[in-house]
């Protein structure tokens, strides 16, 4: 295989076994995502997938709008549908790169859901994998974090593909150059204020010691194999110890949980919290370990909160895990389709002023039949409801309505359905 054929082979392999249907690709105009887009364009006719591209303009640099427009031109010339999404709700707080990454993922997921796209490809490379490993090593991450990025990850109702994790950035740039295709250079890639750029610079110093990108990525792959074994074992424990509820809540049997090792107990608890809260990332280890100890020793009192969840003692040695009412997302327009990162709403209703939000105390008051349903009040408070100017239009989990359908879409695969593509982010 020639160097020019390697990127094509990598992408072709990633598409094998992928269900037929439209495929999305996130493209910024940089070398990695641009190469991925062109490789997919060359291969999708062969694999039977339609292709659509999306660019997120974060508006953080004056050049970004022009770069997005150039990506649009490249796609248009090749007959690839292309959309530009803009991050418009940033508030200037917190870690800018982390918030931009989270916003980008949410925007792309919404774009994909509206178009019936079940899988979106991302341009992460072998170099990105090695940098991620190095950054997480510096943070003291365990097996999950050091496994770095997975080739496939399911979150927010989307399958995220990374076909190029085994392909170097240099190989992709050589491939683009052979096509006569220029790419955009982000000046942020030289900004040492960012952890990733410092990790990239450190790798140049580590390479002579045998710790180059390929070696680091190979170690991440070894950690991924270890993670898979742990996830399978955690899945067995979760199936014995956890009972998922119909409203995005769960019950943990403490005696059954106690039968697992400490590592598996932590994994199951973290997985339940992520499933109930809609969080992509697990809680910090210290908080998770403290919650585990409290559960096992019966020291949660009337309840504790963690990761946007409330944990309440129940009869029979069980603990209920529910969405914390105060942490439920604010109302969003019905057209947004996904609310609280957990519920997908499909509705046929007149008017453009309908919003989706929590049922809350007011909505529950208007649905007195909830008392006969057996669901806990605290759980029902965080279920989705449709509102119009303060009036309750629909409460799909309490009152069946042929015009409205609410389906639970967890951010991550729950532990009782252990999968190799669960990404912990730590």
C-alpha positions as CSV (number, residue, x, y, z in Angstrom):
1,X,0.0,0.0,0.0
2,X,1.4,3.4,-1.0
3,X,1.4,6.3,1.5
4,X,-1.3,7.9,-0.5
5,X,-3.6,4.9,-0.3
6,X,-3.3,4.6,3.5
7,X,-5.8,7.4,4.4
8,X,-8.3,5.9,1.9
9,X,-7.9,2.5,3.4
10,X,-8.4,3.9,7.0
11,X,-11.7,5.6,6.1
12,X,-13.0,2.7,4.0
13,X,-12.4,0.4,7.0
14,X,-14.3,2.7,9.3
15,X,-17.3,2.7,7.0
16,X,-17.5,-1.0,6.8
17,X,-20.5,-2.3,8.8
18,X,-21.9,1.2,9.2
19,X,-25.7,1.1,8.5
20,X,-26.8,2.6,5.2
21,X,-28.1,6.1,5.3
22,X,-26.8,9.7,5.4
23,X,-23.5,10.3,7.0
24,X,-22.3,13.7,8.4
25,X,-18.8,15.1,8.6
26,X,-17.6,18.0,10.7
27,X,-15.2,20.1,8.8
28,X,-13.4,23.3,9.8
29,X,-11.2,23.9,6.8
30,X,-8.1,22.7,8.6
31,X,-6.0,19.9,7.0
32,X,-7.4,17.0,9.1
33,X,-11.1,17.6,8.7
34,X,-10.8,18.8,5.1
35,X,-8.9,15.6,4.2
36,X,-11.5,13.5,5.9
37,X,-14.3,15.3,4.0
38,X,-12.7,14.7,0.7
39,X,-11.9,11.1,1.5
40,X,-15.5,10.4,2.5
41,X,-16.7,12.1,-0.7
42,X,-14.5,9.7,-2.7
43,X,-15.7,6.6,-0.8
44,X,-19.4,7.2,0.1
45,X,-20.6,6.3,-3.4
46,X,-18.7,3.0,-3.0
47,X,-20.2,2.3,0.4
48,X,-23.7,3.6,-0.3
49,X,-23.8,6.4,2.1
50,X,-24.9,10.0,1.4
51,X,-22.7,12.7,2.7
52,X,-23.5,16.1,4.3
53,X,-20.9,18.5,5.8
54,X,-21.3,20.9,8.7
55,X,-19.0,23.7,9.9
56,X,-19.3,25.4,13.3
57,X,-18.2,29.0,13.3
58,X,-17.4,29.9,16.9
59,X,-16.9,33.5,16.0
60,X,-13.7,33.7,18.1
61,X,-11.5,34.9,15.2
62,X,-12.3,37.5,12.5
63,X,-11.1,35.0,9.8
64,X,-13.5,32.2,10.9
65,X,-16.5,33.4,8.8
66,X,-14.3,33.5,5.6
67,X,-12.9,30.1,6.4
68,X,-16.4,28.7,6.8
69,X,-17.4,30.2,3.5
70,X,-14.4,28.7,1.8
71,X,-15.4,25.2,3.1
72,X,-18.8,25.9,1.7
73,X,-17.4,26.6,-1.7
74,X,-15.3,23.4,-1.7
75,X,-18.3,21.4,-0.7
76,X,-20.6,23.1,-3.3
77,X,-18.1,22.4,-6.1
78,X,-18.3,18.7,-5.2
79,X,-22.1,18.5,-4.7
80,X,-21.8,18.0,-0.9
81,X,-24.6,19.7,1.1
82,X,-23.0,22.0,3.6
83,X,-24.3,24.0,6.6
84,X,-22.7,26.6,8.8
85,X,-23.7,26.7,12.5
86,X,-22.8,29.6,14.7
87,X,-22.1,29.6,18.4
88,X,-24.2,32.5,19.6
89,X,-24.9,31.9,23.3
90,X,-21.4,32.0,24.8
91,X,-21.1,34.1,28.0
92,X,-17.4,34.4,28.4
93,X,-17.2,32.2,31.6
94,X,-15.2,29.1,32.2
95,X,-12.7,27.3,30.1
96,X,-13.1,28.7,26.6
97,X,-11.8,25.7,24.7
98,X,-13.9,23.3,26.8
99,X,-17.1,25.4,26.4
100,X,-16.4,25.8,22.6
101,X,-16.0,22.0,22.3
102,X,-19.2,21.3,24.2
103,X,-21.1,23.9,22.2
104,X,-19.8,22.5,18.9
105,X,-20.8,18.9,19.8
106,X,-24.3,20.1,20.8
107,X,-24.8,22.2,17.7
108,X,-23.7,19.3,15.4
109,X,-25.9,16.8,17.2
110,X,-28.9,19.0,16.7
111,X,-28.0,19.5,13.0
112,X,-27.7,15.8,12.5
113,X,-30.9,14.9,14.3
114,X,-32.9,17.4,12.2
115,X,-31.6,15.7,9.0
116,X,-32.0,12.1,10.2
117,X,-28.2,11.6,10.3
118,X,-27.2,8.9,12.7
119,X,-23.4,9.1,12.4
120,X,-21.0,12.0,12.2
121,X,-17.3,11.7,11.3
122,X,-14.7,13.8,13.1
123,X,-11.2,14.5,11.8
124,X,-9.1,13.5,14.9
125,X,-5.8,11.9,13.9
126,X,-3.0,9.8,15.4
127,X,-1.3,13.0,16.5
128,X,-4.5,14.2,18.4
129,X,-4.7,10.8,20.0
130,X,-1.1,11.0,21.3
131,X,-1.6,14.6,22.5
132,X,-4.8,13.6,24.4
133,X,-3.0,10.7,26.0
134,X,-0.2,13.0,27.2
135,X,-2.6,15.6,28.6
136,X,-4.6,13.0,30.5
137,X,-1.4,11.5,31.8
138,X,-0.5,14.9,33.2
139,X,-3.9,15.1,34.9
140,X,-3.3,11.7,36.6
141,X,-6.1,9.9,34.6
142,X,-6.7,6.2,35.1
143,X,-7.3,3.5,32.5
144,X,-10.3,5.2,30.9
145,X,-8.7,8.6,30.5
146,X,-5.5,7.1,29.1
147,X,-7.5,5.1,26.6
148,X,-7.9,8.6,25.0
149,X,-10.4,8.8,22.1
150,X,-12.4,5.9,20.8
151,X,-12.9,5.1,17.1
152,X,-16.7,5.2,17.7
153,X,-18.6,6.9,20.5
154,X,-22.3,7.1,21.1
155,X,-23.6,10.3,22.7
156,X,-26.5,12.7,22.3
157,X,-28.2,10.2,20.1
158,X,-25.4,10.3,17.5
159,X,-22.6,7.8,16.6
160,X,-19.4,9.8,16.4
161,X,-16.8,8.3,14.1
162,X,-13.1,9.0,14.2
163,X,-11.8,7.1,11.1
164,X,-8.3,8.7,11.2
165,X,-7.1,7.9,14.7
166,X,-4.4,5.7,13.1
167,X,-3.4,8.2,10.5
168,X,-0.8,10.9,11.1
169,X,-1.4,14.6,10.3
170,X,1.6,14.6,8.0
171,X,0.2,11.7,5.9
172,X,-3.1,13.6,5.5
173,X,-1.3,16.8,4.5
174,X,0.8,14.8,2.0
175,X,-2.5,13.4,0.6
176,X,-4.1,16.9,0.3
177,X,-1.0,18.3,-1.4
178,X,-1.1,15.4,-3.9
179,X,-4.7,16.6,-4.7
180,X,-3.6,20.2,-5.1
181,X,-5.8,21.1,-2.2
182,X,-4.7,23.9,0.3
183,X,-6.1,24.1,3.8
184,X,-6.6,26.8,6.5
185,X,-4.1,27.2,9.3
186,X,-5.6,28.1,12.7
187,X,-3.2,30.5,14.5
188,X,-4.4,29.0,17.8
189,X,-2.3,26.0,16.9
190,X,0.8,27.9,17.9
191,X,-0.7,29.4,21.1
192,X,1.1,28.0,24.1
193,X,-1.6,29.1,26.5
194,X,-3.6,26.0,25.5
195,X,-2.8,22.6,27.1
196,X,-3.0,20.8,23.8
197,X,-0.5,23.1,22.1
198,X,1.9,22.7,25.0
199,X,1.5,18.9,24.8
200,X,2.3,19.1,21.1
201,X,5.4,21.0,21.8
202,X,6.4,18.5,24.5
203,X,6.1,15.6,22.1
204,X,8.8,17.1,20.0
205,X,11.1,16.8,23.0
206,X,9.9,13.3,23.9
207,X,10.3,11.7,20.5
208,X,14.1,11.2,20.8
209,X,13.3,9.1,23.9
210,X,11.1,6.8,21.9
211,X,7.9,8.6,23.1
212,X,6.7,9.8,19.7
213,X,3.1,10.1,18.6
214,X,3.0,6.4,17.4
215,X,4.2,5.0,20.6
216,X,1.9,7.2,22.7
217,X,-1.1,6.3,20.5
218,X,-0.2,2.6,20.8
219,X,-0.2,2.9,24.6
220,X,-3.6,4.5,24.4
221,X,-4.8,1.5,22.3
222,X,-3.5,-0.8,25.0
223,X,-5.4,1.2,27.6
224,X,-8.5,1.0,25.5
225,X,-8.3,-2.8,25.5
226,X,-8.1,-2.8,29.3
227,X,-11.0,-0.4,29.5
228,X,-13.1,-2.7,27.3
229,X,-12.5,-5.7,29.7
230,X,-13.5,-3.5,32.7
231,X,-16.6,-2.2,30.9
232,X,-17.7,-5.8,30.2
233,X,-17.3,-6.7,33.8
234,X,-19.0,-3.5,34.9
235,X,-21.9,-4.4,32.6
236,X,-22.4,-7.7,34.3
237,X,-22.5,-6.0,37.7
238,X,-24.8,-3.3,36.5
239,X,-27.3,-5.8,35.1
240,X,-27.4,-7.4,38.6
241,X,-27.5,-4.2,40.6
242,X,-29.4,-1.5,38.6
243,X,-33.0,-1.2,37.6
244,X,-33.5,1.6,35.1
245,X,-36.8,3.5,35.4
246,X,-39.2,4.6,32.6
247,X,-38.7,8.3,33.3
248,X,-34.9,8.5,33.1
249,X,-34.3,7.4,36.7
250,X,-32.8,4.3,38.2
251,X,-32.7,2.1,41.4
252,X,-29.5,0.6,42.7
253,X,-29.5,-2.5,44.8
254,X,-26.7,-1.8,47.3
255,X,-26.3,-5.5,48.3
256,X,-25.8,-6.5,44.6
257,X,-23.5,-3.5,44.0
258,X,-21.4,-4.6,47.0
259,X,-20.6,-7.9,45.3
260,X,-18.4,-6.2,42.8
261,X,-14.8,-4.9,43.2
262,X,-14.3,-1.3,44.1
263,X,-13.3,-0.4,40.5
264,X,-16.4,-2.0,39.1
265,X,-18.6,-0.4,41.8
266,X,-17.2,3.0,40.8
267,X,-17.8,2.4,37.1
268,X,-21.4,1.3,37.7
269,X,-22.1,4.3,39.9
270,X,-20.5,6.7,37.4
271,X,-22.4,5.1,34.5
272,X,-25.8,5.5,36.3
273,X,-25.1,9.1,37.2
274,X,-24.2,9.9,33.5
275,X,-27.3,8.1,32.3
276,X,-29.6,9.9,34.6
277,X,-28.0,13.4,34.4
278,X,-27.2,13.5,30.7
279,X,-23.6,14.4,31.5
280,X,-20.9,13.5,29.0
281,X,-18.2,13.4,31.6
282,X,-18.0,11.4,34.8
283,X,-17.7,13.2,38.1
284,X,-14.3,13.8,39.6
285,X,-12.9,10.8,41.3
286,X,-12.8,12.2,44.8
287,X,-16.5,13.0,44.6
288,X,-17.4,9.7,43.0
289,X,-15.4,7.7,45.6
290,X,-17.1,9.6,48.5
291,X,-20.5,8.9,47.1
292,X,-19.7,5.2,46.7
293,X,-18.5,5.0,50.3
294,X,-21.7,6.8,51.5
295,X,-23.9,4.4,49.6
296,X,-22.2,1.3,50.8
297,X,-22.2,2.4,54.4
298,X,-25.7,3.8,54.5
299,X,-24.6,7.4,55.1
300,X,-26.6,9.3,52.6
301,X,-29.2,10.6,55.2
302,X,-32.3,11.9,53.3
303,X,-30.2,12.1,50.2
304,X,-27.1,13.5,48.5
305,X,-26.5,15.3,45.2
306,X,-23.9,14.6,42.6
307,X,-23.4,15.2,38.9
308,X,-26.9,16.8,38.5
309,X,-28.5,13.8,40.3
310,X,-30.3,13.3,43.6
311,X,-29.6,9.9,45.4
312,X,-32.4,9.0,47.8
313,X,-32.6,5.9,50.2
314,X,-35.5,3.6,49.4
315,X,-36.9,0.5,51.0
316,X,-35.3,-2.9,50.5
317,X,-31.7,-1.6,50.7
318,X,-32.0,0.3,47.4
319,X,-31.1,3.8,46.4
320,X,-33.0,5.9,43.8
321,X,-31.0,8.0,41.4
322,X,-33.0,10.8,39.9
323,X,-32.4,14.0,37.9
324,X,-31.9,16.9,40.3
325,X,-34.9,19.2,39.7
326,X,-32.8,22.4,40.2
327,X,-30.3,21.2,37.5
328,X,-32.8,20.4,34.7
329,X,-32.3,22.6,31.6
330,X,-34.3,25.7,31.0
331,X,-37.0,25.7,28.4
332,X,-36.0,25.6,24.7
333,X,-38.0,26.2,21.5
334,X,-39.8,23.1,20.3
335,X,-37.8,23.1,17.1
336,X,-34.6,22.4,19.2
337,X,-35.9,18.8,19.5
338,X,-33.6,17.7,22.3
339,X,-34.1,19.0,25.8
340,X,-31.9,18.6,28.9
341,X,-29.5,16.4,26.8
342,X,-31.8,13.5,27.7
343,X,-35.2,13.8,25.9
344,X,-35.9,13.9,22.2
345,X,-39.3,15.6,21.4
346,X,-41.2,14.9,18.2
347,X,-44.4,17.0,18.0
348,X,-46.9,18.2,15.5
349,X,-48.4,21.3,17.1
350,X,-49.6,24.6,15.6
351,X,-47.8,27.8,16.4
352,X,-44.1,28.7,16.8
353,X,-44.3,29.8,20.4
354,X,-44.3,26.3,22.0
355,X,-41.3,25.5,24.3
356,X,-40.0,22.3,25.9
357,X,-39.1,22.5,29.5
358,X,-39.5,20.6,32.8
359,X,-43.0,19.6,34.0
360,X,-42.1,21.2,37.3
361,X,-44.5,21.8,40.3
362,X,-46.9,23.8,38.2
363,X,-47.2,21.2,35.5
364,X,-47.6,18.4,38.0
365,X,-50.3,20.4,39.8
366,X,-52.2,20.4,36.5
367,X,-51.8,16.6,36.1
368,X,-53.3,15.2,39.3
369,X,-53.4,11.7,37.8
370,X,-49.7,11.4,38.5
371,X,-50.6,10.1,41.9
372,X,-52.0,6.9,40.4
373,X,-49.0,6.2,38.2
374,X,-46.5,5.0,40.8
375,X,-43.7,7.4,39.7
376,X,-42.0,9.5,42.4
377,X,-42.9,13.1,42.4
378,X,-39.3,14.2,42.3
379,X,-38.7,12.1,39.1
380,X,-41.8,13.5,37.4
381,X,-40.8,17.1,38.1
382,X,-37.9,16.7,35.6
383,X,-39.8,15.0,32.8
384,X,-40.4,17.0,29.6
385,X,-43.5,19.2,29.1
386,X,-44.6,21.4,26.3
387,X,-45.7,24.9,27.3
388,X,-47.2,27.9,25.4
389,X,-47.1,31.3,27.2
390,X,-47.3,29.6,30.6
391,X,-50.0,27.2,29.7
392,X,-49.3,23.4,29.8
393,X,-49.8,22.0,26.3
394,X,-48.7,18.4,26.8
395,X,-47.1,16.2,29.4
396,X,-46.2,13.2,27.2
397,X,-45.0,10.9,30.0
398,X,-48.2,11.4,32.0
399,X,-50.9,12.1,29.3
400,X,-50.5,10.2,26.1
401,X,-51.0,12.6,23.2
402,X,-50.9,11.4,19.5
403,X,-49.4,14.8,18.6
404,X,-46.4,14.4,20.8
405,X,-43.7,11.8,21.4
406,X,-40.9,12.0,24.0
407,X,-38.2,9.4,23.9
408,X,-35.3,9.1,26.4
409,X,-31.9,9.7,24.7
410,X,-29.1,9.2,27.3
411,X,-25.9,11.0,26.7
412,X,-23.9,7.9,27.1
413,X,-24.6,4.2,26.8
414,X,-25.7,3.0,30.2
415,X,-23.4,0.5,32.1
416,X,-25.9,-2.3,31.9
417,X,-25.5,-2.1,28.1
418,X,-21.7,-2.0,28.3
419,X,-20.1,-1.1,24.9
420,X,-16.5,-0.7,23.8
421,X,-17.3,2.8,22.5
422,X,-18.3,4.4,25.8
423,X,-16.1,7.4,26.2
424,X,-15.4,8.5,29.8
425,X,-13.7,11.8,29.0
426,X,-11.4,11.4,32.0
